[in-house]
Amino acid sequence: MAKSLMPLLALLALCLPASAEDTKVCGAPVVLNDGWSIASQAEVGLDPARLCQLDAFIAQWPKANIHAVVVVRNGKLVMERYFAGEDERWGDKLGRVTYGPEVKHDLRSISKSATSLLVGIALSEGKFPALDSSVFDAFPDDADLKTPEKARITFRDLLTMSAGLTWREDLPWQDPNNNESAMIMAADPFRYILSQPVAWPPGTVYAYSGGGTSLLGETLVRSTGRSLRDYAREKLFLPIDAPDFEWLDAGVSGKLGAFGSLRLRPRDAAKLGRLLLTDGQWNGKQVIPAGWAAESIKPRINGEGLFFYGYQWWLGRSFRNGGELTWAAGVGLGGQRLYVVPALDLVVMITAGHYYDGLQGPIPFGIFNRVVLPAVKG
């Protein structure tokens, strides 16, 4: 009798839904002993089937050049998916790169967000000027450029991209009116930045400026007596178990970099987002001073388009489950995106090679909105 039931039981087993253990998982993380706790996607309330739609979503664009997607939920690394594609290192062509957990990537302007974290650290150590003090206090050799209007520019204005100085980065690179390229080519980039005419009263109008971040970076160098790289290594990257980084000396002067030349492994870059969700702590250790994370992602000014802006962090929203879901983001040229969603305890880090086309916005934003967010249960 038992033998006659076996074929029937086998058939029933095929008809039953797959168990959780049999569910396909895409992008399961590897263990690197880098401080991350690893969990299954289902364990943290993510739908693995939804996350497995990533490749099909990216494939909608024949010229898609996504390099990595890393997802962290509830403090656990739960997904890292890597691809191969054409890339560059601060403008130098690298050809086709096969990405993986231990390969660094340009972060471009997410460097600005990292610089803001360093400002918070230096402030807590008494090694950065008061935020509402004049920027010219840190640049006494350029006092001849100071006018009554420029004297009102504060470090807080630099953090919120509202210094009021004329600044254009949206022009062709060779255009002499492109302030970023002119800054990079200047022998004294900080004097070049401070020499720009005033367009608006400081603190009133958002105008995206790598120049403002460069002034913050140089102030860090002067006030700490350390290079930006060395200070970042000791105060930020070693404490978050991310020793494998580059912060390149950019520009003709070799004194730039705060605005865009940081390189990290994507799973290490996600740790910067995690700091925003833990009041500055990494695995129980206070790295960023308590309170600075909340201050950094507080809306400070109307930013570009529909975005608000904080202290070098973009602040936006997505539509989810019939309502508004707010998030903070580090945004870098080419499709580098670090999304941080406090309400969901979620971090999403995306890297890409779309430096010269219009796909740097829609594909990463689509991955975040149409693949990862729908995978969050409840």
LOLUM-320578 format. One record per atom (N, C-alpha, C, O, CB): x, y, z. Coordinates in pm, whole numbers, plus 50000, padded with zeros to 5 digits. Glycine has a CB too. Layout:
XYZ;...
# end
This chain:
500834987850000;500005000050000;500865012650000;500605022149926;499065000150122;501925012450086;502825024150093;503495026549960;503625038049918;503875022250201;503925015749891;504605017249763;503675023349659;504115031149575;505125003749713;502385019849664;501455025249564;501205040149583;500805046949489;500135017849571;501445045249705;501245059449732;502435068049689;502285080149671;500975061549879;503585062049673;504795069949646;504705078249518;505055090049521;505995060849638;504255072549404;504145080949283;503195092649303;503455103649254;503685072449164;502095090149375;501125100849398;501725111949484;501545123749456;499855095249466;502455107949589;503105117949676;504145126049599;504275138049621;503765111049796;504875119549510;505875126649430;505215136849338;505715147949321;506695116649347;504075132949280;503345142149192;502825154149271;502905165549226;502175134849122;502295151349391;501805162349475;502935171949513;502725184049519;501145156849601;504115166549538;505255175049575;505605184649463;505985196049489;506465166449609;505495180049337;505785188649224;504785199949212;505095210749162;505815180549096;503565197349257;502505207349243;502515217649354;501955228549339;501175200549239;503155214349465;503185223649578;504075235549548;505045234249473;503665216449704;503755247449605;504635259149584;506005256749645;506145249249742;504005271749646;507015263049587;508385261349636;508495266849777;507845276649812;509395268449543;509315260449857;509565265349992;510455277549987;511025280849883;510195254450080;510565284250101;511415296250106;512845292750069;513545300750006;511375302650246;513275280550108;514655276550079;514875274549929;515995275749880;514985263650153;513785271449856;513925268949714;513755281449630;513985281149509;512925258549671;513355292549692;513135304949619;514455309849557;515495309949623;512535315649711;514385313749432;515585318649365;516025331849427;515205340749449;515325320349213;517305333049455;517875345249510;518915350549412;519805343149370;518495342749649;518795363149378;519725369349283;520625379149359;520145387849431;518955376549168;521935377749341;522865387149402;523115384949549;523295394549623;522365400749383;523145372449592;523475369749733;524885374849763;525805371949686;523365354449765;525075382449871;526395388349901;527415377749939;527085366649981;526265398650014;528675381549924;529765372949968;530315378450099;530175390250129;530885371949860;530935369650177;531525373650305;532945378750280;533775371550223;531535361750407;533225391050323;534565396850303;535225401150434;536335406450432;534465408850210;534575398850545;535125403150673;535405418250673;536465422850718;536415395350705;534425425750622;534575440350612;533565447750697;533235459350671;534445444850468;533065441050799;532155447550891;530685445750862;529835448350948;532435461750893;530365441150743;528955439150711;528435426150771;529095415750763;528755438950559;527245426750832;526495414750864;525655411250742;525065420150679;525595416650992;525605398550709;524905394250589;523665386350628;523695378150719;525825385650498;522565388950558;521315381750583;520685378150451;521055383450346;520345390350670;519715369150456;518955365950336;517985377250308;517615384650399;518205352350350;517575378450183;516635389150145;515295387350214;514715397050263;516445389349993;514805375050220;513515372350284;513565375650433;512575380050491;513105357850264;514715373450493;514875375550638;514655390150677;514205392850789;516265371250681;514965399550587;514805413750618;513585419750550;513465431950541;516055421450577;512685411350504;511435416350448;511525420950305;510775429850264;510955427350530;512415414850226;512505417850083;512045405750004;512285394250043;513935421850043;511395408349892;510905397749805;511995394049705;512275401949614;509605402149731;512625382349717;513705378549625;513265378349479;514055381749391;514255365049663;512025374349453;511545373749315;511525387549251;511855389049134;510145367449311;511145397449328;511155411149276;512575415749245;512815421849141;510495420749376;513505412849335;514885417049313;515485409849193;516375415149128;515715414449437;515015397849165;515515390349050;515055396248917;515495391748812;515075375949059;514185406248921;513755413048800;514765423648754;514565430148651;512395419448822;515835425348831;516815435748801;517385434448660;517395444148584;517945435348902;517875422648624;518515420948494;517555423948380;517925430448282;519055406848480;516315419248392;515325421648287;515015436548278;514805441748168;514035413648315;514975443348392;514715457748390;515825465148317;515565473748233;514555463148532;517075461948350;518205468648286;518255465648137;518625474248058;519525464348352;517865453448099;517935449247959;517005457047867;517125455947745;517625434647949;516095464947923;515215473247840;515995483647761;515525488547659;514155480147926;517205487047810;518035496947742;519215489747677;520115485047747;518535507847843;519235488647545;520345481447479;521715486947513;522705479647509;520155481847328;521805499847546;523095505947577;523275508247727;524085516547768;523235519047503;522545500847806;522685502247952;524095498447994;524685488947943;521645493548026;524635505948089;526005503548137;526025504548289;526755512648347;527005513548073;525215496248354;525175495648499;526275486248547;526505475648487;523765490848549;526955490048654;528105482348702;527845475048833;528395464148855;529295491448718;527035480748921;526785474149050;525485479049110;525095490649093;527945476749147;524815470149181;523645473549261;523815466449396;523885454149402;522285469249190;523875474349502;524055469049638;522865473449722;522465485049718;525405473949701;522285464049797;521115467049880;521395462950025;521885451950052;519855459649826;521085472250116;521225469850260;519875472550325;519275483050302;522345478850322;519405463150407;518135465150479;518335461350625;518935451150658;516995456550415;517815469850711;517915467450856;519355464950900;519615457050990;517035455550896;520285471750836;521685470550872;522375458250818;523535455750850;521815470651018;521685450250736;522255437950681;522485439450531;521625444450458;521325426050709;523655435150486;523925434650342;523185422550286;523445411250326;525485433850312;522265424950192;521415414050145;521485411849994;521005401649944;519985416750184;522065421349922;522175419549777;523365427249724;523565438849761;520885424049706;524145421049639;525135428149559;525195421249425;525495409349415;526555428449629;524905428849323;524855423449187;525815431549102;525735443849098;523395424049127;526735424849034;527775431648958;527705427948810;527245417148773;529155428249014;528185437348728;528155435748583;529505439948525;530385444448598;526995444048520;529655438448397;530855443148326;530435454248230;529345453948173;531565431448249;531325464048211;531015474948120;532165484548104;533145484048179;529805482248167;532055493248006;533065503547984;533065513348100;532005517348149;532815510947851;534265517348143;534325526448256;535575535048246;536395533548155;534305518748388;535715544148342;536885552848348;537205555948492;536385554248583;536645565748269;538425560448512;538895564548645;539235579348638;540295583248589;540145556048692;538315587548689;538475602048686;538855607148546;539795614948530;539535606348788;538105602448446;538305606848309;539255598448227;539245599548104;538785620548309;540065590148289;540985581448216;540255568448179;539725561548266;542265578348300;540235565348049;539505553748003;540125540848057;541345539048052;539465553447850;539275532048108;539715519148160;539355507648068;539785496348090;539135516748297;538555510447965;538075499647881;536965491947952;536285497448039;539225490147843;536795479547915;535745471347975;536245465448107;537275458748112;535305460047877;535505468148213;535865463648347;534825453448395;533625455848385;535975475748446;535285442448448;534395432748511;534345435748659;535335434048730;534875418048484;533195440148705;533075444448844;532715432948937;532075423248897;532045455448857;533145434349062;532885424549166;532985431149301;533215443249309;533865412749156;532805423649409;532755429449543;533995437149585;533905445949671;532525418649641;535165434049526;536405440349571;536995450149470;538175453349477;537425429649603;536175454749376;536645464049273;536105477949302;534895479849317;536215459249131;537005487649310;536605501549338;535975508049215;536195503749102;537815509749386;535195518549241;534505525849135;534525540649166;534465544549283;533045520749119;534595549049064;534425563349083;533075566049149;532065559949113;534525570948947;533055575149247;531795579749304;531395593349252;530255597649269;531885580149454;532335600149188;532115613649137;531505622449247;532105623649353;531185613249012;530355628449224;529885638449320;529305632849448;528905640649535;528875647049256;529235619749464;528955614449597;530125618049690;529985617649812;528745598949592;531265621549629;532395626749708;531965638949788;532455641049899;533575630349616;531065646949733;530585658749805;529905654749935;530105661150039;529615666849716;529105644249929;528405639650049;529405634450153;529235636850272;527395628750014;530455627450107;531495622850198;532225634650260;532565634250379;532485613750124;532475645050182;533115657150235;532285663350346;532825668050446;533345667350124;530965663350328;530085668650431;530205660850561;530175666650670;528635668550382;530345647550551;530535639550672;531835643450743;531885644050865;530555624450637;532885646050665;534165650150724;534055663750790;534685666150893;535265650350617;533265672750733;533055685750796;532425683850934;532815690451031;532165694750707;531445674850941;530815672151070;531795666851172;531745670751289;529695662351053;532685658051129;533695652551220;534635663651268;534905664851388;534505641351152;535125671651175;536075682251211;535425692651302;536075697751393;536615689051085;534165695751278;533445705051366;533425699951510;533655707351605;532005707351316;533145686951524;533055681251658;534405681251729;534465680951852;532515667051652;535475681451651;536825681851708;537345696051728;538465697951776;537775674151619;536535705951693;536975719751702;538015723251597;538805732451615;537535722451837;538005715751486;538995717751380;538365722451250;538895719851142;539765705051356;537235729351261;536595735351143;535915748151192;535365748451302;535565725451074;535955758651109;535335771251151;533835769751178;533205760651125;535565782051045;533295778551258;531855778651281;531125779851148;531545787351060;531465790251377;530025772651134;529345772151004;528825785750959;528705788250840;528195762451010;528515794451052;527985807451014;529065818351009;528745830251003;526895811551111;530335814251012;531425823950996;531725825750848;531345817450765;532695819351072;532415836650816;532715840050676;533745830350617;534745827150681;533225854450666;533485826050497;534415817150427;535785823850410;536805817050411;533855813250289;535805836950395;537075844050375;537985843050496;539195845450485;536805858650344;537435839550611;538285837850729;539305826650708;540395827050765;537425834750853;538955816750625;539865805550599;540795808250482;541685800250454;539075792950573;540595819550412;541385822750293;541915837050303;541575845550220;540545820950164;542745839750403;543225853550425;544055858950310;544085871050289;544045854150551;544725850250234;545535855150122;544675860550009;545195867149919;546415844050069;543385857950013;542485862649908;541575873749959;540515876349901;541635851149854;541985880350065;541165890850126;540895902350030;539905909450045;541825896150251;541775904249931;541565915149836;540345912849747;539845922049683;542795916949749;539855900249744;538665897049664;537385899449743;536285899049686;538715882649617;537515901849871;536335902849958;535625916149937;536215926849946;536725901350105;534345915149909;533465926849902;532445925250015;532345914550075;532745928149760;531695935750045;530665934150151;529715922650124;529295915650216;529875947050165;529365920549995;528455909549961;529145896049980;528555886850037;527955911049815;530385894849933;531085882149945;531455878950089;531535867150126;532335882349859;531675888950169;532015886750309;530905879450384;531135873550489;532325899950378;529695879950330;528545873650394;528445858750361;527625851750420;527265880650351;529265853750270;529205839450236;529745831250352;530875833350397;530015836550105;528955821850401;529355813550515;529595799150471;529275795250359;528275813950625;530175791450561;530395777250534;529075769750524;528975759850452;531285771050643;528065774450596;526745768350583;526195770350442;525545761550386;525775774350687;526475782150383;526065784750245;526755775250148;526155770550051;526365799250207;528025772550174;528745763050089;528125749150099;527965742249998;530245762450128;527775745050219;527185731750239;525855730350166;525515719350123;526995729150387;525115741150153;523795740650091;523785745549947;522715748149891;522815748650172;524955746949887;525045751449747;524365764949726;523725767149623;524425741049654;524505773849822;523825786749810;524775798349839;524385808249902;522625787349904;526015797149794;526995807649819;526645820749750;527065831449793;528365803149774;525865819849642;525475831949571;526415836249461;526145845949391;525335842949666;527535829049444;528485832549338;528005826949203;527385816349198;529895827049372;528305833949098;527995829148964;528735816048939;529955815348958;528355839648856;528015805748896;528655792748874;527835784448776;526645782248796;528835785049008;528495779948667;527835771648565;528655759048542;529845759848509;527655779548432;528025747448558;528675734648527;527935727148417;528325716248378;528765726048651;526855733148368;526005726348270;526375729648126;525635726348034;524565729948295;527505736048106;527955739847973;528945729547919;529515721947997;528595753847975;529155729247786;530185720147733;531525722247802;531875733347841;530335722247582;532275711347816;533515711747893;534495722047840;535215728447917;534175698147893;534535723847708;535495733147647;535015747647651;535775756647618;535755729147504;533795749847690;533255763447697;533995771247805;534065766647919;531715763247724;534555782847773;535305790547874;534435795047991;534955798748096;535925802847809;533125794647973;532225798448082;531855786748174;531105788448270;530965804448024;532395774848143;532175763448231;533095765148352;534305763448342;532445749848158;532515768448466;533325771648584;534055759548640;535155761048693;532455777548691;533465747648628;534155735948682;535435733048605;536485730648665;533235723748678;535365733148471;536575730448394;537615741348415;538805738348420;536235729148245;537175753948427;538115764848452;538765763248590;539955766048606;537405778448442;537995758848689;538545756548821;539605745548819;540655746848880;537435752948919;539315734848747;540245723648739;541555727948673;542615723048710;539625712048662;541485736848576;542685741348504;543405752848572;544495756648529;542305745448364;542825758448677;543425770148742;544595766048831;544545756048901;542375777548825;545665774148827;546825771748914;546445773849060;546955766949148;548005780948875;545565783549086;545045785949220;543525785049213;542855795249197;545515799949276;542985773049226;541545771349205;540695778449309;539575782349278;541195756749206;541185780249430;540375786249535;540245801349513;539195807249538;540995783449673;541325807449465;541225821549428;540285823249309;539515832849302;542635827349395;540355813749216;539435814349101;537985813849148;537145821649101;539705802649002;537675804849241;536295803549289;535845816349357;534765821549328;536175791649388;536675821549446;536305833449523;536265846049437;535695856149479;537275835349636;536855845549319;536855857449231;535575858649149;535375868849082;538035856949138;534715848349152;533495848949071;532545859549124;532445861749244;532805835249070;531845866249033;530925876849076;529725871549153;529325859949137;530435884748955;529165879949237;527985876349314;526755877249224;526545887349156;527835885549438;525955866749224;524735866549144;523485868149231;522495874049188;524655853549066;523535862849356;522395863549447;522915865649589;524065862549618;521525850549438;522095870749675;522505871849815;522825857949871;522055848649848;521405878749900;523915856249943;524275843049997;523145837050079;522455844050155;525535844150082;522965823950064;521985816750143;520565817350090;519645812550156;521985821950278;520365823049970;518995824849922;518645816249801;517495812349785;518775839249887;519625813249716;519335806249591;520285794349575;521505795849588;519465815749469;519725782649548;520525770749521;521155771849383;520465774749285;519675757949532;522445769549374;523145768749245;524265758549261;525245760949331;523715782949200;524095747149196;525035735949214;526445740249182;526695746249077;524625724049126;527395737349272;528745742449257;529775733049317;529845731449439;528865756249320;530585726949230;531745719549278;532765728749340;533605724549419;532365711749166;532685741449304;533575751349364;533325753049513;534265753949592;533425764749293;532055753549551;531725754849692;532255743149773;532795745049882;530235755949710;532095730949721;532615719149791;534125719449796;534725715049895;532125706349723;534765724449692;536225725449691;536715734849800;537755732349862;536735730149554;535985745549825;536345754549935;536195747450070;537005749550161;535485767349932;535165739250083;535005731450206;536185721850225;536725720650334;533685723650203;536565715150115;537675705750123;538975712450160;539735707250242;537835698549993;539255723850101;540495730950132;540475736350275;541515736850341;540725742350033;539305740450321;539205744950460;539495733450556;540155735450658;537805750750489;539025721350523;539365709550603;540875707450608;541425704650714;538685697050546;541525708750493;542985706850486;543685717150575;544595713650651;543475708050340;543275729750565;543945740350640;543655739750788;544515742650871;543545753850586;542435735950823;542055736250965;542505723751041;542695724251162;540565737850978;542665712550970;543125700251036;544615698251023;545205690451098;542405688250979;545255705250926;546675703250902;546975689950836;548115685350839;547425704251031;545975683750777;546125670650713;545625671450570;544815680050536;545345659650791;546125662650485;545535661650352;544125656050366;543815649250464;546405652650258;543285658750269;541915653650272;541935638450278;541145632350350;541125658550149;542825632450202;542925617850197;543305612050333;542685602450378;543955613550092;544315617850397;544785612550526;543745614550635;543525605750718;546095619150566;543115626050635;542085628750735;540915619150717;540385613750814;541615643350727;540505617050591;539395608150562;539745593750600;538895586450651;539015608850413;540975589850575;541385576150609;541245573650760;540665563750803;542845573450564;541795582950841;541785580850986;540405582451047;540015574551133;542745590351051;539675592751004;538455596351073;537185589751017;536185588751086;538295611051069;537245585350889;536035580150827;536195565850776;535445557050816;535615589050715;537165563550688;537195550750619;537735539150704;537205528150696;538015551950496;538775541450783;539215530650872;538145527350977;537905515551004;540525534650942;537495537351038;536445534051135;535265526351078;534595519151152;535945546551196;534995527550947;533875519950889;534385507650812;533675502250727;533045528850795;535595503450842;536165491350781;536205492250628;535845482850558;535345479050822;536655503850578;536755505950434;538135511650400;538235522850350;535645515450384;539215504050427;540555509350402;540925510050254;541845517250216;541565500850473;540205502650171;540535502050028;539795513049953;538735510849896;540175488149969;540385525049954;539775536449886;540855544649818;542035543449850;538965545049985;540435552949726;541305563049664;540595576349671;539385577149649;541665559349516;541345586849702;540815600449688;541875608149611;542885612449666;540495607349830;541635609549483;542655614249391;542895629249405;541975636849436;542265610949247;544145633349382;544485647549376;544115652749238;544815649949140;546005650049408;543035660049230;542515664349100;542955678449066;543375686149152;540985663549099;542855681548939;543145694948891;544615697548868;545475690148915;542625704848989;544895708148793;546265712248764;547025714948894;548215711948904;546295724748674;546335720448991;546975723749119;547245711449204;548095711949293;546105733549197;546545700549178;546655688649262;546015690549398;546225682449489;548095684949279;545215701149414;544625704249543;543115702149547;542465705149647;544935718349581;542565697049439;541125694849434;540815680049459;541735671849467;540555699349298;539585676849471;539185663049492;537925661849576;537145652449557;540295655349557;537705671249668;536545670649757;535245669949678;534275663949723;536525682649850;535235675949561;533985676849485;533715664749398;532605663449346;534005689049399;534725655449379;534365644849287;535315633449261;535015625449172;534095650649166;536435631849330;537415621849286;537575610049382;538595603049378;538745628349268;536605607749468;536655596349560;536285583449488;535365583049406;535705598649679;537035572649520;536745559349465;536615549249579;537475548449667;537865554949364;535535541649577;535275531549680;534675519149617;534145519649506;534335537149787;534765508049687;533995496349649;532525499649678;532235505849781;534465483449727;531595495649591;530185499049615;529665494649751;528885501949812;529325492949507;530065483049799;529565478649930;530165486950042;529575487550150;529895463849951;531305493350020;531845502850117;531145516250108;530895522750209;533355504650097;530815520349986;530075532949970;528725532150039;528235542150092;529885536149821;528105520350040;526815518650108;526935521350257;525945524750322;526275504550085;528135519850313;528335522550456;528115537450487;527695540950597;529755518150499;528415546150391;528165560350413;526675562650433;526265570750517;528695568750294;525865555550354;524425556550373;523985550950505;523085556350569;523705549450262;524615540050548;524255534050676;524505543650791;523745543650889;525045521050697;525545551850782;525835561650887;524675571450907;524425576051018;527115569450853;523965574550797;522835583750809;521675577650885;520855584850941;522375588050671;521595564350889;520475557450952;520745553751097;519835549351167;520135545150875;521975555551143;522355551151277;522865562551364;523545560351464;523425540351268;522525574851325;523025586651395;524545586651400;525155590351500;522455587251538;525145582251289;526595583151275;527375571251326;528595571951332;527065594951344;526705560451363;527415548851419;527635537951314;526805535851226;526655543151538;528775531151327;529045519251248;529365507851343;530365508051414;530225521751148;528495497851343;528655486251432;528895490351577;529755485051647;529805477551383;528085500151620;528145504551759;529205514851791;529305519451905;528365493051845;530005518551692;531085528351713;530675541751653;530255542451537;532435523451649;530785552451732;530405565751684;531475571151590;532595574051633;530175575451803;531135572351463;532075577151362;531785591751327;532695600151326;532005568451236;530535594651299;530085608251273;529465613451403;528735606051469;529055608951154;529725625851442;529165630751568;527655629451573;526975631851474;529565645151590;527145625651688;525705624151706;524985636951664;525395647951701;525365620651852;523935635351586;523145646751541;523515651951403;522685658151336;523275657751639;524755649651360;525185655251232;524445648851114;524145655651016;526695653451215;524155636051122;523435629451013;522065635750993;521675638850880;523295614551040;521335637551102;520005643651092;520085657951040;519255662150960;519315643451228;521095665451087;521275679051037;521595679150888;521175688150815;522375686151115;522345669050843;522795668650704;521665666150606;521685671150494;523845657950688;520675658250648;519595654650554;518295661950588;517215657750546;519365639550554;518415672750663;517265681350687;517105690750567;518095696450522;517445689550820;515905692550513;515735701750400;516185715950437;515725721650535;514265702050353;517085721350355;517665734550384;517295745050281;517245756950311;519165733450393;517035740450157;516795749850048;516145742349933;516345730349916;518125756650002;515355749549853;514825743649730;515975740949636;516715750049600;513765752749664;516115728349596;517245724649512;516895724349365;516065732149317;517765711249553;517525715349294;517335714149150;516045706649121;515795696049178;518535707049084;515215712249032;513955705748999;513055704649121;512785714549188;514215691948940;512595692349149;511705689949261;512455686249388;511835683649492;510725679149227;513775685849382;514555681749497;514715692949599;514795704749563;515925676949452;514755689249726;515285697949829;516775694549841;517265684949782;514515696149968;517485702749920;518905700249938;519255702550084;518755711850148;519765709349846;520145693850137;520625695150274;522065699750274;522425709150204;520485681950350;522895692950354;524325695750356;525035686150260;525565675850302;524895694550501;525025689650132;525655681550028;524945668150005;525545658649954;527125679050064;523685667350043;522845655750016;521585660549944;520995670749981;522485648050147;521185653049841;519935655749771;518795649249849;518955638449906;519985650449624;517645655949851;516495651149927;515295650249833;514875660249775;516185660450048;514745638149818;513645636149723;512565627249779;512525624449899;514165630349596;511685622949692;510565614649733;510185605049622;510455607549505;509365623249772;509555594249661;509015584449568;507575581349611;507215582949727;509895571549564;506775576749514;505395572849543;505385557949572;505835549849491;504445576349424;504875554349689;504845540249728;503645537449815;503375544649911;506145536349801;502915526849782;501755522449861;500775533749887;500245535149997;502215516549994;500545541849784;499545552349795;499975564749869;499155573349900;498365547149861;501265565849899;501725577549973;503125581649935;503745575949845;501665574950119;503615591750005;504925597549978;505985591150066;505825589850187;504895612850001;507075587050002;508205581250074;509425590150049;509865591649935;508485566450027;509965595950155;511085605150139;512415597850154;512515587850225;510995616650241;513425603150087;514755597050091;515815607850075;515535619050031;514905586249982;517035604350111;518215612750088;519105605449988;519045593249977;518985615850222;519925612949916;520765606449815;522055614149793;522095626449794;520015605149685;523115606349773;524335611549714;524245609049565;523875598049524;525625605049777;524565618949484;524375617949339;525675621349269;526255631949292;523235627349291;526135612249181;527385614549109;527225612848959;526425604648913;528445605249160;527985620448884;527975619648738;528165605248691;528975597848747;529055628648679;527435601548589;527595588448528;526615578048577;526615566748528;528965583648552;525775581748675;524805572348728;525165566948864;524615556748907;524645561048635;526095573548934;526435569249070;525335574449164;525095586549171;527885574449114;524695565349234;523585569349321;523655561649454;523835549449456;522215566749251;523505569049563;523435563249696;522125567849758;522015579149805;524665567249784;521125559049759;519805562249813;519705557249957;520115546049989;518685555849726;519175565850043;519005562450185;517555565450222;517095576850209;520015570550277;516835555150268;515405556550299;515195553850447;515075542250487;514535546750212;515155564250530;515035562150675;513795554150715;513885545450803;515005575450746;512655556750653;511415550150694;511455535050671;510725527650738;510245556050620;512285530550578;512385516250547;513685510150595;513925498250575;512245514150398;514535518150659;515865513450700;516545506650580;516975495150587;515765503450821;516635514150471;517075508650343;518175517350283;518085529650285;515895507550245;519205510950230;520265517750156;520435510450023;520505498250018;521605517950237;520505518249915;520715512649781;521855520249715;521775532349698;519405513449694;522915513149679;524065519249612;524145513849470;524165501749447;525385516349689;524205523149373;524245519549231;525435526549167;525645538449189;522915523349158;526225519149088;527295525349009;527055522348862;526435512248827;528685520249053;527565531148776;527315529948632;528385537548555;529205544548614;525905535148595;528355536048424;529315542748338;528685552048237;529195553548126;530145532748266;527575558248272;526855567148180;527315581648196;526515590448227;525335566148203;528605584048176;529155597348196;528795607148085;528815619348105;530655596548208;528445601947969;528295610747853;526945609147785;526795613147670;529385608147754;525955603447852;524655601947788;523545604547889;523795606448008;524495587847727;522335604547840;521195608147923;520635596848006;519595598548069;520135613347839;521295585248008;520785573848082;521215573748228;520775565248306;521225561048016;522095583248266;522585583248404;521485586048505;521625582648622;523685593448419;520395592248462;519295594948552;518235584048554;517965578248660;518655607848516;517635580948438;516475571948439;516765557648480;515935551448547;515865571648305;517915552048441;518135537948477;518365536248626;517665528148687;519335532348399;519315543348690;519465541648835;518185544948914;517835537849008;520595550348886;517505555648875;516275559348945;515215548548925;514435545649016;515765573048895;515195542648805;514255531948780;514575519548861;513665512948912;514255528548633;515855516148874;516255504648958;515765506749101;515235497549164;517795502748956;515945518649151;515515521849287;513995521149301;513485514649392;516015535749328;513275527849209;511825529249222;511035517149175;509975514149230;511395541149145;511545510149073;510725499749009;511225485549036;510555475849000;510685502148862;512395484349097;512895471049132;513035469549283;512475460349343;514245468449062;513795478549345;514105476749488;512925480649577;512535472649662;515325485149526;512345492449559;511245496449647;510065486749641;509505483549746;510785510249610;509655481849521;508555472149520;508905458949588;508015451249623;508135469449378;510205456349607;510605443949672;510445444649824;510495434349892;512035440549636;510275456749878;510105458150022;508675454450059;507725460650011;510425472650068;508515444550142;507185439650179;506535448850282;507195454650368;507275425350233;505205449750271;504455457450369;504425472150339;503825479850414;505035455350504;
# end
